Amino acid sequence: MYAVVEDGSKQYILKQGDVVRLDFRQVETGTTEELTNVLLLKNEAEITVGQPLVEGARVLVTVVDHPSVKTSIMKYKRRKNYKRRKGHRQHYTSVRVDSILLPGQASPVKA
């Protein structure tokens, strides 16, 4: 079973147990979030396409981490004494997909 979910301006294909990088969210690590912008659901029997969203469907995810890796950029022109170093750090949130809930399906009970 998988779902296509829209988050921000991007679309993600999510399966249960996947770890995905979403746009940065200001939430604590370990909290559970609910993604409700489900565009498509596919289980063993059928495919449900939303127009534009599948009403009542949602994906439960748990925030795993907020990593941010720095990318270094180096510009160089030979014989001109020109060197420039720059860095960029894109912030994002890693989440783990706990469950994909169909329309009308109740949330799993936490113990």
N, C-alpha and C positions, 0 to 999 in steps of 0.2 A: 504494500500500500504506500502511495506517496501523494504529496500535495504540492501544488504550485502556489506560493504565497508572495504577496507584494509587500515590501517593506521599504518605505521611502519611495524612491523612484526606480527601485530594482526588483526583479523577480527571482525567486529562489525555488529550486526543486528540493523538497525536504522528505526524508524517509526517517522512520523511527530509529533512534540511536545515532544519527548523524550529528557531527559537530560542524557548525556553520559560522562564518564571520558576517555579522550584520553591521549596519551603521551604528555608531556609538550611541549608547543609552546610558543615562545617568541613574543607574541602579546598582545595588550591592551585589557582590558575587554570591551565588547560591540562591538567589530569589527566583521565583517562578513567574514567567510572563506568559501572556496569552496573545497569540497572533490571530486576528479575526479577518484579515483581508485575504481570504482563501479564494483563488481564482479557478482552481481545478482540483478535483479529487479523483483518485483512481484506486479502487480496491480490486480484489480478485474477480468480481463479477461484473462491475460496470465502471464507466467513466462519467463523472458529473462535471459539467462545465457551467460556471456561473455566468450570469448576464447582468452586470459585470462580476458580481461576487456570488459565491455559494452561501446562501442564507443559513445561518445556524452552525456552519462548520467552523472549527477553530483548531489551532495547533498549540499545544502546551510545550514551552521550552524552559530550560533552566540556564541561568547565566553561569558560564564556566569561568571566564576570565576577561580582562580588559587589556590584552597585550598591545604594545605599539612598538614596532620595529623601525629604527631610523634608517632611511635610505640616504646614502651619501652621493653627491654629484660633484664631479671635478671637471672644470673647464681648463684647457691648456692650449696655448699657441706657441709653437716652437720659435726660438730665436727672437721673441718679442718681449720676454720677461713678463708674461701674462699667465697668471694662475689664479683660479678662483675655486673655492670649496663652498658648497652649500649642502644643507641637509633638510630633509622633510620627514615628518612623523605623522602618519595617518592614524587617527584614533578609531578603533572599532571594538565591537563586543563579540566575543565567542559564546555561542549558545549551543546546548545539546537538546535535540528534539526528544521529548519524553513520550508524547502520544499525539496521534492525529484523531480528532473526534469528529464523527459524522454529524449531520444535522439531527437534532433530537437526542443525541447520545449524552448521557450524564458524565460529569467529570469523574476521574478515578479518585477513590477515597484515599487520603493520606493516613498512614498509621503512625 
